């Protein structure tokens, strides 16, 4: 079928809206008409120097939409279903079977390379050139996405579908890290470093969990103000002097936070996130960066734990409907993070997002 897609042809180039010929769904696959697709920092890997992601490519991995066609053997969803697309996984490895799809043995191959595993192109541009369209098993900066049963989540058709795309990655990552991976409980303390979409989702989730001290740390004062509105009990500017001691002082006994959560991947910030913990504390890391972390071994020796987290350690088919229900109960207002743009304005959306004007851009095809 012919679709329109925002194609990236060079790491430092603009997105261009182009006609693309998309293959029919094969076994275990389905075609989704995209209603909205969020922009996530992981998409910026497509802009890293050296063209780590083969070009031309269609990025986008936070889609919501309607199933329009299913391939052979697909029984989990049907045409007309409202769905959110999330991380892809094999469904068969030990980690998938242990309900850890984010740690799938084929995670990189299925999500990060944007190329079909069998080497057969599934999308072509107007000149017949292959276009990579398997970014996170969806490539959803387009009017339609080719997805799989493993990264498709059915959602209630009564919920506004255009809002739900960011639940597929960024919002799921922030909320799942707090509620599932770290297991924050009522009365706990947590410091959250970087309050973009992922960090703000973590703030909202910590409030849902009943944490009594929720410290938001950022350099952007408007983001800190929003964090306060969404549940942060304290906000600190990341440039403040003696940040570690200020955070520790916000705990009831002055010993530090039980949990910390870093979204920045900035080595100095990660070191602060670990050092501000009490001796039994746990720091979760979700940021994507290229620099090495250096941590004081004595800080870890005392009992602190540092763990990497992918997609909040959530099972999307279970967790995303839970987030939707929390939203319906006015307990998880993730829609406050969203600004919609017609897909035709994708370059403007990206610029406003990177400048900090917008927390979570969502592209709407057809505009």
C-alpha positions, -999 to +999 in steps of 0.1 A: +000+000+000+011+036-005+017+056+026+032+090+035+062+090+058+087+114+074+119+100+059+153+109+074+180+106+047+210+120+066+219+122+103+222+160+100+194+165+075+157+174+078+128+150+077+111+150+044+075+139+038+075+114+010+053+087-005+064+052+004+053+018-008+047-004+023+046-042+020+016-063+031+018-077+066+035-111+068+031-139+095+028-123+129+026-088+115-001-061+112-006-027+096-017+001+119-031+034+107-012+059+129-033+084+148-005+099+168+032+092+172+054+107+200+089+120+196+113+103+220+150+109+228+158+075+216+148+086+181+179+109+183+201+079+179+191+083+142+209+116+143+242+104+158+272+111+137+284+082+115+249+071+105+246+044+130+211+038+118+211+030+081+195+057+059+171+064+045+150+055+075+116+061+090+119+067+128+092+069+154+084+043+181+055+057+202+025+051+180-012+049+187-036+039+159-061+015+144-054-019+130-062-019+093-048-053+082-034-084+098-010-111+085-013-149+085-016-164+120-024-132+138-052-138+163-042-114+192-057-084+174-082-078+147-089-050+122-106-021+138-088-026+172-074+005+188-038-001+198-006+014+212+027+002+197+056-003+221+090-021+222+093-052+200+105-086+214+109-122+203+084-136+229+104-168+231+138-162+249+143-168+286+138-131+295+107-127+274+092-158+291+102-143+325+080-112+316+111-091+308+106-082+271+128-051+275+157-075+281+148-097+251+179-116+238+171-100+204+163-065+217+190-047+196+182-066+164+145-062+167+145-025+178+177-006+173+188-012+137+156-004+118+163-031+093+144-063+087+160-094+102+157-114+069+173-086+049+143-082+027+132-045+024+096-039+034+093-003+022+105+015-009+105+052-019+092+067-051+124+057-069+123+021-057+151+026-032+147+006+000+137+026+031+144+011+065+111+008+084+117-015+114+127+011+140+114-005+173+093-028+151+071+000+139+087+032+123+057+052+131+065+087+118+041+078+090+005+075+081+008+037+086+032+014+104+041-022+099+041-038+134+042-072+151+019-090+176+047-087+202+048-049+202+010-043+199-012-034+229-049-033+226-065-003+244-101+008+253-117+024+222-135+049+244-102+066+254-089+094+231-065+075+209-045+105+198-031+109+233-019+074+239+012+070+217+038+082+243+026+054+266+045+031+243+080+042+254+088+074+273+058+075+297+060+037+302+097+040+309+093+067+336+063+052+353+074+016+350+108+023+364+092+038+396+063+014+400+078-019+387+116-019+384+124+002+416+092-008+433+087+025+451+062+021+479+041+044+502+063+064+525+094+060+503+118+088+492+130+093+456+151+119+437+145+122+400+172+137+378+160+153+346+123+161+343+115+158+307+087+134+297+104+104+312+113+122+345+078+138+348+062+104+343+084+091+371+072+120+393+035+112+386+042+075+393+059+083+426+029+102+436+006+073+426+029+050+447+025+072+478+061+083+481+063+110+507+094+128+494+097+133+456+126+155+447+128+168+411+162+180+398+166+199+365+182+230+350+149+242+334+128+262+359+096+258+338+100+220+340+106+222+377+074+242+381+055+216+361+071+189+383+057+206+414+022+207+398+024+170+390+035+158+424+071+167+433+073+177+469+107+195+464+125+209+434+161+217+430+182+233+403+209+209+391+234+238+392+229+244+429+259+241+452+264+210+473+234+193+456+241+159+473+239+173+508+208+193+499+190+162+487+201+141+516+188+168+539+153+164+525+151+128+539+136+126+574+168+113+590+192+131+568+207+099+555+196+103+519+171+090+494+160+053+493+157+057+455+171+078+427+163+079+390+185+094+363+172+102+328+201+124+317+230+099+311+254+128+321+282+112+341+284+139+368+246+138+373+247+100+375+274+102+402+252+126+421+222+104+418+241+075+433+258+095+461+226+111+473+213+077+483+212+062+517+234+032+521+207+007+511+195+029+483+189+020+446+196+042+416+178+034+383+194+045+350+175+050+318+194+077+299+211+070+266+246+084+263+280+077+250+302+087+279+315+063+306+303+066+342+328+069+370+315+060+405+333+060+438+337+023+447+334+031+484+299+045+478+289+012+462+306-009+488+284+004+515+254-013+499+240+010+473+227-005+440+229+008+405+207-008+378+200-001+342+163-002+332+147-007+298+110+003+293+105+003+331+109-035+332+072-035+322+052-059+301+035-034+278+003-054+273-002-054+310+012-020+321-001+003+294-038-005+301-031+002+338-017+036+329-047+043+308-070+035+338-049+057+361-054+085+336-091+080+335-091+083+373-073+116+371-043+101+390-018+101+361-023+132+339+003+124+313-017+144+287-004+176+303+030+168+288+017+165+252+018+191+224+004+179+191+018+189+157+008+179+121+033+154+108+040+179+080+056+201+107+079+174+121+110+195+117+094+224+137+082+199+163+117+185+167+132+220+170+107+231+197+112+199+216+150+201+216+149+238+227+128+228+257+097+246+247+078+214+243+079+184+267+064+157+245+056+164+208+031+141+192+029+140+154-006+137+139-006+123+103-028+141+078-019+176+089 
